[in-house]
């Protein structure tokens, strides 16, 4: 259950001189809307992150008013090392995107056409008393664990146990 603890216990993160807010669905929404390669990484694809991509992602993840912040010049960020900034940002993502591994137990071939970001938000909004603002600003790892737990309680998924995860890793490593 290491990823469970990782999702809920986070430290403060800084990249390119800016303090980053807990990575949330709102950040995913903005980054996906602008076609950021950061979202490719989050979705499990390979992507190259250029300095400008990193700077935009840092602005998105550190600002209260993202749209106005993106319009302003951010010359001070250029003073910081790109490599260190990228390493810090990737560490930040790793800290906040600790997702549960689970077994899909659905028998249906139903496909959801809603964007995954909205689907996760809607699940929490419909099943809890959490407010719209709280859902959009909740750390992503926490949100994904809540959604996985709902799926498990509904019988459509089962979160993998530590023992199952250990066996899978042994098989993958050829032990």
VOTI-679736 format. One record per residue (C-alpha): residue number from 1; x, y, z. Coordinates in nm, 4 decimals, decimal comma. Each point is the difference from the previous one (the first is absolute). Layout:
BEGIN
<pt><pos>NUM</pos><u>X</u><v>Y</v><w>Z</w></pt>
...
This chain:
BEGIN
<pt><pos>1</pos><u>0,0000</u><v>0,0000</v><w>0,0000</w></pt>
<pt><pos>2</pos><u>0,2973</u><v>0,2284</v><w>-0,0507</w></pt>
<pt><pos>3</pos><u>-0,1819</u><v>0,1915</v><w>-0,2757</w></pt>
<pt><pos>4</pos><u>-0,2923</u><v>0,0599</v><w>0,2397</w></pt>
<pt><pos>5</pos><u>0,2283</u><v>0,1678</v><w>0,2524</w></pt>
<pt><pos>6</pos><u>0,1788</u><v>0,1877</v><w>-0,2766</w></pt>
<pt><pos>7</pos><u>-0,3343</u><v>0,1361</v><w>-0,1257</w></pt>
<pt><pos>8</pos><u>-0,0988</u><v>0,1419</v><w>0,3380</w></pt>
<pt><pos>9</pos><u>0,3331</u><v>0,1011</v><w>0,1559</w></pt>
<pt><pos>10</pos><u>0,1743</u><v>0,2639</v><w>-0,2059</w></pt>
<pt><pos>11</pos><u>0,2745</u><v>0,2535</v><w>0,0488</w></pt>
<pt><pos>12</pos><u>0,0341</u><v>0,3525</v><w>-0,1350</w></pt>
<pt><pos>13</pos><u>0,1444</u><v>0,0328</v><w>-0,3484</w></pt>
<pt><pos>14</pos><u>0,1746</u><v>0,2824</v><w>-0,1830</w></pt>
<pt><pos>15</pos><u>0,1113</u><v>0,0168</v><w>-0,3629</w></pt>
<pt><pos>16</pos><u>0,1621</u><v>0,2894</v><w>-0,1877</w></pt>
<pt><pos>17</pos><u>-0,0256</u><v>0,2088</v><w>0,3157</w></pt>
<pt><pos>18</pos><u>-0,3776</u><v>-0,0391</v><w>0,0414</w></pt>
<pt><pos>19</pos><u>-0,1835</u><v>-0,1896</v><w>0,2712</w></pt>
<pt><pos>20</pos><u>-0,2317</u><v>-0,2567</v><w>-0,1591</w></pt>
<pt><pos>21</pos><u>-0,3532</u><v>-0,0655</v><w>0,1235</w></pt>
<pt><pos>22</pos><u>-0,1184</u><v>-0,3592</v><w>0,0538</w></pt>
<pt><pos>23</pos><u>-0,0424</u><v>-0,1502</v><w>-0,3482</w></pt>
<pt><pos>24</pos><u>-0,3726</u><v>-0,0222</v><w>-0,0702</w></pt>
<pt><pos>25</pos><u>-0,2651</u><v>-0,0668</v><w>-0,2644</w></pt>
<pt><pos>26</pos><u>-0,0081</u><v>0,3727</v><w>-0,0718</w></pt>
<pt><pos>27</pos><u>0,3679</u><v>-0,0151</v><w>-0,0933</w></pt>
<pt><pos>28</pos><u>-0,0707</u><v>-0,2989</v><w>-0,2267</w></pt>
<pt><pos>29</pos><u>-0,2822</u><v>0,1925</v><w>-0,1642</w></pt>
<pt><pos>30</pos><u>0,2169</u><v>0,3024</v><w>-0,0821</w></pt>
<pt><pos>31</pos><u>0,3001</u><v>-0,2071</v><w>-0,1113</w></pt>
<pt><pos>32</pos><u>-0,2152</u><v>-0,2220</v><w>-0,2206</w></pt>
<pt><pos>33</pos><u>-0,1851</u><v>0,2996</v><w>-0,1477</w></pt>
<pt><pos>34</pos><u>0,3285</u><v>0,1571</v><w>-0,1163</w></pt>
<pt><pos>35</pos><u>0,1406</u><v>-0,3285</v><w>-0,1298</w></pt>
<pt><pos>36</pos><u>0,2841</u><v>-0,0118</v><w>0,2522</w></pt>
<pt><pos>37</pos><u>0,2359</u><v>-0,2964</v><w>-0,0419</w></pt>
<pt><pos>38</pos><u>-0,0186</u><v>-0,0320</v><w>0,3792</w></pt>
<pt><pos>39</pos><u>-0,3432</u><v>-0,1583</v><w>-0,0477</w></pt>
<pt><pos>40</pos><u>0,1532</u><v>-0,2586</v><w>-0,2319</w></pt>
<pt><pos>41</pos><u>0,2302</u><v>-0,1003</v><w>0,2859</w></pt>
<pt><pos>42</pos><u>-0,2916</u><v>-0,0121</v><w>0,2418</w></pt>
<pt><pos>43</pos><u>-0,1947</u><v>-0,2190</v><w>-0,2435</w></pt>
<pt><pos>44</pos><u>0,2933</u><v>-0,2426</v><w>-0,0190</w></pt>
<pt><pos>45</pos><u>0,1407</u><v>0,1057</v><w>-0,3363</w></pt>
<pt><pos>46</pos><u>0,3517</u><v>0,1142</v><w>-0,0783</w></pt>
<pt><pos>47</pos><u>0,0507</u><v>0,3701</v><w>-0,0536</w></pt>
<pt><pos>48</pos><u>0,2799</u><v>0,2484</v><w>-0,0226</w></pt>
<pt><pos>49</pos><u>-0,0376</u><v>0,3016</v><w>0,2239</w></pt>
<pt><pos>50</pos><u>0,1580</u><v>0,3190</v><w>-0,1330</w></pt>
<pt><pos>51</pos><u>0,0859</u><v>0,2951</v><w>0,2239</w></pt>
<pt><pos>52</pos><u>-0,3094</u><v>0,1930</v><w>-0,1139</w></pt>
<pt><pos>53</pos><u>-0,2204</u><v>-0,3049</v><w>0,0756</w></pt>
<pt><pos>54</pos><u>0,1474</u><v>-0,0181</v><w>0,3489</w></pt>
<pt><pos>55</pos><u>-0,0452</u><v>0,3718</v><w>0,0611</w></pt>
<pt><pos>56</pos><u>-0,3663</u><v>-0,0141</v><w>-0,1054</w></pt>
<pt><pos>57</pos><u>-0,0619</u><v>-0,3084</v><w>0,2168</w></pt>
<pt><pos>58</pos><u>0,1631</u><v>0,1714</v><w>0,2986</w></pt>
<pt><pos>59</pos><u>-0,2177</u><v>0,3086</v><w>-0,0521</w></pt>
<pt><pos>60</pos><u>-0,3142</u><v>-0,2162</v><w>-0,0244</w></pt>
<pt><pos>61</pos><u>0,0909</u><v>-0,1976</v><w>0,3128</w></pt>
<pt><pos>62</pos><u>0,1011</u><v>0,2993</v><w>0,2118</w></pt>
<pt><pos>63</pos><u>-0,2658</u><v>0,2604</v><w>-0,0797</w></pt>
<pt><pos>64</pos><u>-0,3410</u><v>0,0853</v><w>0,1380</w></pt>
<pt><pos>65</pos><u>-0,0935</u><v>0,1932</v><w>-0,3153</w></pt>
<pt><pos>66</pos><u>0,1512</u><v>-0,2162</v><w>-0,2738</w></pt>
<pt><pos>67</pos><u>-0,1293</u><v>0,1897</v><w>-0,3030</w></pt>
<pt><pos>68</pos><u>0,1309</u><v>0,3381</v><w>0,1172</w></pt>
<pt><pos>69</pos><u>0,3295</u><v>-0,1541</v><w>0,1128</w></pt>
<pt><pos>70</pos><u>0,0533</u><v>-0,1581</v><w>-0,3414</w></pt>
<pt><pos>71</pos><u>-0,0374</u><v>0,3433</v><w>-0,1622</w></pt>
<pt><pos>72</pos><u>0,2749</u><v>0,1590</v><w>0,2111</w></pt>
<pt><pos>73</pos><u>0,3691</u><v>-0,0335</v><w>-0,0786</w></pt>
<pt><pos>74</pos><u>0,1914</u><v>-0,2171</v><w>0,2481</w></pt>
<pt><pos>75</pos><u>0,3593</u><v>0,0983</v><w>-0,0578</w></pt>
<pt><pos>76</pos><u>0,1255</u><v>-0,1086</v><w>0,3436</w></pt>
<pt><pos>77</pos><u>-0,0651</u><v>-0,3650</v><w>-0,0854</w></pt>
<pt><pos>78</pos><u>0,2689</u><v>0,0233</v><w>-0,2678</w></pt>
<pt><pos>79</pos><u>0,2593</u><v>0,0463</v><w>0,2766</w></pt>
<pt><pos>80</pos><u>-0,0569</u><v>-0,3538</v><w>0,1275</w></pt>
<pt><pos>81</pos><u>0,1599</u><v>-0,3158</v><w>-0,1361</w></pt>
<pt><pos>82</pos><u>-0,2269</u><v>-0,1851</v><w>-0,2426</w></pt>
<pt><pos>83</pos><u>0,1323</u><v>-0,3428</v><w>0,1068</w></pt>
<pt><pos>84</pos><u>-0,0521</u><v>0,0696</v><w>0,3699</w></pt>
<pt><pos>85</pos><u>-0,3402</u><v>0,1523</v><w>-0,0698</w></pt>
<pt><pos>86</pos><u>-0,1091</u><v>-0,2983</v><w>-0,2065</w></pt>
<pt><pos>87</pos><u>0,1251</u><v>-0,2445</v><w>0,2627</w></pt>
<pt><pos>88</pos><u>-0,1852</u><v>0,1933</v><w>0,2712</w></pt>
<pt><pos>89</pos><u>-0,3186</u><v>0,0098</v><w>-0,2087</w></pt>
<pt><pos>90</pos><u>0,0115</u><v>-0,3730</v><w>-0,0779</w></pt>
<pt><pos>91</pos><u>0,0546</u><v>-0,0707</v><w>0,3707</w></pt>
<pt><pos>92</pos><u>-0,3062</u><v>0,2155</v><w>0,0722</w></pt>
<pt><pos>93</pos><u>-0,2113</u><v>-0,2002</v><w>-0,2456</w></pt>
<pt><pos>94</pos><u>0,1238</u><v>-0,3277</v><w>0,1481</w></pt>
<pt><pos>95</pos><u>-0,0948</u><v>0,1194</v><w>0,3471</w></pt>
<pt><pos>96</pos><u>-0,3548</u><v>0,0961</v><w>-0,0965</w></pt>
<pt><pos>97</pos><u>-0,0855</u><v>-0,2640</v><w>-0,2595</w></pt>
<pt><pos>98</pos><u>0,0241</u><v>-0,3151</v><w>0,2039</w></pt>
<pt><pos>99</pos><u>-0,2788</u><v>-0,2098</v><w>-0,1464</w></pt>
<pt><pos>100</pos><u>-0,1454</u><v>-0,3267</v><w>0,1225</w></pt>
<pt><pos>101</pos><u>0,0520</u><v>-0,3153</v><w>-0,2028</w></pt>
<pt><pos>102</pos><u>-0,3241</u><v>-0,1917</v><w>-0,0370</w></pt>
<pt><pos>103</pos><u>-0,1708</u><v>-0,2845</v><w>-0,1791</w></pt>
<pt><pos>104</pos><u>-0,2870</u><v>0,0975</v><w>-0,2294</w></pt>
<pt><pos>105</pos><u>-0,3020</u><v>-0,2139</v><w>0,0829</w></pt>
<pt><pos>106</pos><u>-0,2494</u><v>0,1418</v><w>-0,2470</w></pt>
<pt><pos>107</pos><u>-0,1611</u><v>-0,2406</v><w>-0,2413</w></pt>
<pt><pos>108</pos><u>-0,1362</u><v>0,2701</v><w>-0,2253</w></pt>
<pt><pos>109</pos><u>0,1528</u><v>0,1491</v><w>-0,3089</w></pt>
<pt><pos>110</pos><u>-0,1392</u><v>0,3423</v><w>0,0920</w></pt>
<pt><pos>111</pos><u>0,2168</u><v>0,2865</v><w>-0,1155</w></pt>
<pt><pos>112</pos><u>-0,0120</u><v>0,3390</v><w>0,1638</w></pt>
<pt><pos>113</pos><u>0,0347</u><v>0,2865</v><w>-0,2429</w></pt>
<pt><pos>114</pos><u>0,0371</u><v>0,2647</v><w>0,2693</w></pt>
<pt><pos>115</pos><u>0,3552</u><v>0,1252</v><w>0,0564</w></pt>
<pt><pos>116</pos><u>0,1653</u><v>-0,1968</v><w>0,2833</w></pt>
<pt><pos>117</pos><u>0,0568</u><v>0,3227</v><w>0,1942</w></pt>
<pt><pos>118</pos><u>-0,3715</u><v>0,0805</v><w>0,0051</w></pt>
<pt><pos>119</pos><u>-0,0928</u><v>-0,3622</v><w>0,0667</w></pt>
<pt><pos>120</pos><u>0,2088</u><v>-0,0088</v><w>0,3194</w></pt>
<pt><pos>121</pos><u>-0,1348</u><v>0,3375</v><w>0,1152</w></pt>
<pt><pos>122</pos><u>-0,3591</u><v>-0,1080</v><w>-0,0644</w></pt>
<pt><pos>123</pos><u>0,0432</u><v>-0,3229</v><w>0,1951</w></pt>
<pt><pos>124</pos><u>0,1102</u><v>0,1853</v><w>0,3131</w></pt>
<pt><pos>125</pos><u>-0,2612</u><v>0,2723</v><w>-0,0434</w></pt>
<pt><pos>126</pos><u>-0,2789</u><v>-0,2572</v><w>-0,0314</w></pt>
<pt><pos>127</pos><u>0,1139</u><v>-0,2336</v><w>0,2797</w></pt>
<pt><pos>128</pos><u>0,1177</u><v>0,2442</v><w>0,2673</w></pt>
<pt><pos>129</pos><u>-0,0747</u><v>0,3381</v><w>0,1518</w></pt>
<pt><pos>130</pos><u>0,3338</u><v>0,1345</v><w>-0,1233</w></pt>
<pt><pos>131</pos><u>-0,0470</u><v>0,3356</v><w>-0,1726</w></pt>
<pt><pos>132</pos><u>0,0799</u><v>0,0744</v><w>-0,3614</w></pt>
<pt><pos>133</pos><u>0,2975</u><v>0,2148</v><w>0,1002</w></pt>
<pt><pos>134</pos><u>0,1345</u><v>-0,2682</v><w>0,2356</w></pt>
<pt><pos>135</pos><u>-0,0231</u><v>-0,2681</v><w>-0,2695</w></pt>
<pt><pos>136</pos><u>0,1829</u><v>0,2090</v><w>-0,2609</w></pt>
<pt><pos>137</pos><u>0,2746</u><v>0,0984</v><w>0,2449</w></pt>
<pt><pos>138</pos><u>0,0457</u><v>-0,3331</v><w>0,1807</w></pt>
<pt><pos>139</pos><u>0,3434</u><v>-0,1600</v><w>-0,0465</w></pt>
<pt><pos>140</pos><u>-0,0344</u><v>-0,2356</v><w>-0,2963</w></pt>
<pt><pos>141</pos><u>0,1346</u><v>-0,3084</v><w>0,1786</w></pt>
<pt><pos>142</pos><u>-0,2602</u><v>0,0370</v><w>0,2759</w></pt>
<pt><pos>143</pos><u>-0,2774</u><v>0,0464</v><w>-0,2539</w></pt>
<pt><pos>144</pos><u>0,1038</u><v>-0,3117</v><w>-0,1931</w></pt>
<pt><pos>145</pos><u>0,0110</u><v>-0,2061</v><w>0,3179</w></pt>
<pt><pos>146</pos><u>-0,3507</u><v>0,1158</v><w>0,0955</w></pt>
<pt><pos>147</pos><u>-0,1263</u><v>-0,0896</v><w>-0,3477</w></pt>
<pt><pos>148</pos><u>0,1668</u><v>-0,3430</v><w>0,0120</w></pt>
<pt><pos>149</pos><u>-0,1534</u><v>-0,0657</v><w>0,3405</w></pt>
<pt><pos>150</pos><u>-0,3459</u><v>0,0892</v><w>-0,1334</w></pt>
<pt><pos>151</pos><u>0,0565</u><v>-0,2391</v><w>-0,2916</w></pt>
<pt><pos>152</pos><u>0,1048</u><v>-0,2734</v><w>0,2428</w></pt>
<pt><pos>153</pos><u>-0,3042</u><v>0,0593</v><w>0,2205</w></pt>
<pt><pos>154</pos><u>-0,2254</u><v>-0,0195</v><w>-0,3073</w></pt>
<pt><pos>155</pos><u>0,1616</u><v>-0,3313</v><w>-0,0979</w></pt>
<pt><pos>156</pos><u>0,1406</u><v>0,1203</v><w>-0,3327</w></pt>
<pt><pos>157</pos><u>0,3655</u><v>0,0007</v><w>0,1063</w></pt>
<pt><pos>158</pos><u>0,2258</u><v>-0,1424</v><w>0,2669</w></pt>
<pt><pos>159</pos><u>0,3054</u><v>0,1828</v><w>0,1290</w></pt>
<pt><pos>160</pos><u>0,3061</u><v>-0,2231</v><w>-0,0213</w></pt>
<pt><pos>161</pos><u>0,1411</u><v>-0,1220</v><w>0,3295</w></pt>
<pt><pos>162</pos><u>0,3644</u><v>0,0456</v><w>0,0909</w></pt>
<pt><pos>163</pos><u>0,0497</u><v>-0,3737</v><w>-0,0509</w></pt>
<pt><pos>164</pos><u>-0,1541</u><v>0,0070</v><w>-0,3502</w></pt>
<pt><pos>165</pos><u>0,2181</u><v>0,2988</v><w>-0,0919</w></pt>
<pt><pos>166</pos><u>0,3123</u><v>-0,1791</v><w>0,1305</w></pt>
<pt><pos>167</pos><u>-0,0787</u><v>-0,3125</v><w>-0,2081</w></pt>
<pt><pos>168</pos><u>-0,0591</u><v>0,2098</v><w>-0,3144</w></pt>
<pt><pos>169</pos><u>0,3332</u><v>0,1782</v><w>0,0502</w></pt>
<pt><pos>170</pos><u>0,1797</u><v>-0,3326</v><w>0,0469</w></pt>
<pt><pos>171</pos><u>-0,1482</u><v>-0,1348</v><w>-0,3223</w></pt>
<pt><pos>172</pos><u>0,0872</u><v>0,3186</v><w>-0,1881</w></pt>
<pt><pos>173</pos><u>0,3591</u><v>-0,0134</v><w>0,1309</w></pt>
<pt><pos>174</pos><u>0,0305</u><v>-0,3673</v><w>-0,0941</w></pt>
<pt><pos>175</pos><u>0,0516</u><v>-0,1287</v><w>0,3529</w></pt>
